[in-house]
């Protein structure tokens, strides 16, 4: 082989050549999108622990584009399409993915099997104090009300032509719970995982920008100034019994919630029982960090240009924002109702924390309360609805999974 043939082979086998044929320009667009997401995660600190990984996964999958049949690509969407296609029985196993897939295909198995989201929930349970919810069970109503956006977005998505499975996956963005959105979408509409995950985590990061205008619009100055009484002290026994009882009741009611609710409550039980400090510490730190690494880059792998750059993605971004806003509104409206019913003892701002972005939504409620009344301390009161929102989003996902799977 002469030097010209060698150079030609190197050129036609390079990624630069592939960008010039077979729709490669779309991958260049997605590389630009990945760079924007990296900027938002690193410079603006928008959910950086996950968004940086998602953005770099997006960068990798679009840099490694060598045509749909290339064995050199890190991620092969066609393998996962065949995985779900009864006409391709040879691909109906993770063994086939291991044999034929790239690095990101292999890491994505943890997403597809529901492993990463469930382990993230275990870490959330281990890091979260359920005491505020136990001391004020009325918070469950606020957590339930904050799921309103999930179902409104679901109906909106069906009107825009999405099928039931896709509409359910889009609606769950309103729960403001990234792992739940990923878990449900991989079960019902894996083709939409990329845009749904990016929308979910982007809006979670934008909570300090999205929620305050709605809070000021829907509440009066007098309502925002309300100082709530200190919550009662919750006993150790209550904290140990609570995750056990919740797991039993919710899983019996909706068995499809078992992976999320089971891991959430197990993590919390390790935190509270007093005899598993090493396990609780491992789940909160080492395991949580490891899973976050794999989850971020795996989700980013689903943002290949051919599946991401379409009108559906734009609809998902708009519907996700609508879902998130209406979830916040639902919590605030029920908070106002509780303010009236209790004779002004409940600050409606804590209703906005019914979305399950723990603890960011509770902190935003705290900040808005202090703007109206500098002596106001709503954080622990808002944590009750916040924890209820985590449980509520998992229940909403379980309900949708039971209906559409």
Residue, then its C-alpha position, 0 to 999 in steps of 0.5 A: x500500500x503506497x503513502x496515498x492509499x494509507x493517508x486515504x484510509x486514515x482520512x476515510x476512517x476518521x471522525x472528521x470524514x464522517x461529519x461530512x457524510x451521512x448526516x454528520x452535521x447533526x453531530x456537530x450541532x450536538x457537540x455544540x449543545x454538549x459544550x453549552x451544557x458543560x458551561x451551564x454545569x461548570x460555570x453556572x453550577x446547574x446540577x453540576x454533579x450530573x449535568x457535567x457527566x450528561x454533557x460529556x456523555x453527549x460529547x462522547x457519543x457524538x464525537x464517536x459517530x462513525x455511521x450506524x453500523x460502526x463497531x468503533x462507536x461508543x454507543x449504538x442506538x440500533x442495538x437498543x432498538x433491536x433489544x425491544x424489537x421482537x423480530x430481533x430475538x438475538x438481541x433480547x439479552x444484555x449478553x448481546x449488548x456486552x458482545x456487540x456494544x461499545x463502552x457506553x452501551x455497556x454502562x447504559x445497561x445500569x440505566x435500562x435495568x433500573x439499577x442506577x436510579x434505584x441506587x440514587x434513591x438509596x443515597x437520597x434516603x440515607x441523606x434525608x431526615x424524614x423527621x419533619x414529615x413525621x412530625x407534620x403528616x399534613x405535609x403529605x397533602x402538599x407533596x401530593x398536590x405538587x404532582x398536579x403538573x405531572x398529570x397536566x403535562x401528560x394530557x398536554x403531551x397526548x394532545x401534541x401526538x405523543x402516545x401514552x407511554x411517551x406522555x407519561x414519561x414527559x409528565x413525570x418531569x413535573x415531579x422534579x425528580x431526575x432519578x424517577x424521570x430516568x427510571x420511568x422513561x427507560x421502562x416506557x419510552x427509552x427513545x426519549x430518555x436524552x431530552x427528558x433527562x436533560x429537561x428534568x435536571x435543567x429545571x431542577x437546577x433552575x428552581x431558584x429562578x422558576x419558583x420565586x416569581x410563582x411564589x410571589x404571584x400566588x401568595x400575599x405579603x401577609x401570607x409570606x410573613x407567617x411564622x410557623x410553630x416549631x415542629x415537635x421532636x420526633x422519637x428515634x422509634x418513630x424514625x425507625x418504624x416510618x420507613x418500614x411502614x411506608x415501604x410495606x404500604x406503598x409497595x403493596x398498593x403499587x408493586x411497580x414502585x418497589x425499586x424506588x420506594x424500597x431503596x429510598x426507605x432502606x437508605x433511610x432505615x440505615x441512617x436512622x437505626x443506629x447500628x449501620x453507620x458504616x453502610x449509611x456513610x458508604x451509601x451517602x458518599x462512595x456509592x452515591x458518587x460512583x453511581x452518579x458517574x455512571x448515570x450521568x455519562x450513560x444518560x448523556x449517551x442517549x443524546x445521539x444527534x439522530x434521536x435528539x435533534x427533532x421537533x419532539x425534543x422541543x415539545x418535551x422542553x416546553x412540556x417539562x417546564x409547564x409540568x414543573x410550573x404547575x407542580x409548584x402552583x399545585x403545592x402553593x394553592x393547597x398551601x393557601x388552602x391550609x393557611x385558611x383552614x388553620x386560621x393563618x398558622x401555615x405559611x403557603x410558601x412551604x407548598x412550593x417545596x412539594x416538588x421533590x428536589x431535595x433540599x433545594x426547593x425547601x431552601x427556596x421557600x426559606x429564602x422567600x419567607x425571610x425576604x418577607x420576614x427576616x425572622x422567619x425560619x421555614x426550612x424544616x417546615x418546608x422539608x416535610x413537603x419536600x420529602x413528601x414530594x420524593x415519595x409522591x413522585x415515586x408513587x406517581x411514577x409507579x401509577x403511570x408504570x402500572x397503567x402503561x407498561 
